């Protein structure tokens, strides 16, 4: 249980969790009891197990205190419900469920945390959907691939055209530049020696890749499109840029390799508070 002001009236309320046929949550304001309820018909409710967490803070910078109820279900499913006082009751702002986890992260450098929902992908990879507060709702704003675990070294996948593109950007984000270069075909390496190519990433702080799709394949050659966010240190400022990329990849005896790329910058902004 926690004793905090969650309705903004200047007085504290009791906020608590208990387990009875699933995780339950409540607010006790004087002698008035409010249940914090998931969506009707929710598969996992607030959570299936007693293992849980409870937080109270203004998570989306809207000037109100939100109640965050963290639960768990299945084998590795995280469940997050966000509630807020609406003047009459504690309304459900948004529910999130991630089979590989849910976390809060300031992904865009504005000091407001986004909700990152994680899903299983191939082997050690997960696919993440990023939800951003727009002033009234949480909406999808970005997707990206990342590693399930932070331990290294990672095995960069080359078994499909999509995986070699994902692996390339993850290798750059890992600062494993030589491994990224090794994902090029022999012909591509012949026209861009390593030293000069690697120098192009001297200012790169981080890279994210999402929206990766194989558009076509013919006789061992495939076209893969993706969107990439790059973060660079420019004279002490972190400048973010969004790119559309179109890769031509080729099949070799050692797996798929990158042959050439066409890229177009879509947007650029300064991430003033990038961690």
Secondary structure, DSSP 8 states (H G I E B T S, - for coil): -EEE--SSSSS-EEEEEEESSSEEEEEEETTEEEEE---TT-SSTT-SSS--EEEEE-TTSSSS-EEEEEEEETTTEEEEEEEEE-SSSEEEEEEEEETT-EEEE--SSSS--EEEEEEE-STTEEEEEEEEE-SS-EEEEEEEEEESS--SS-----SSHHHHHHHHHHHHHTT-HHHHHTTB-HHHHHHS-HHHHHHTTTTEEEEEEEEEEEEEEETTEEEEEEEEEEEEEETTEEEEEEEEEEEEEEEETTEEEEEEEEEEEEEEEE-TT--
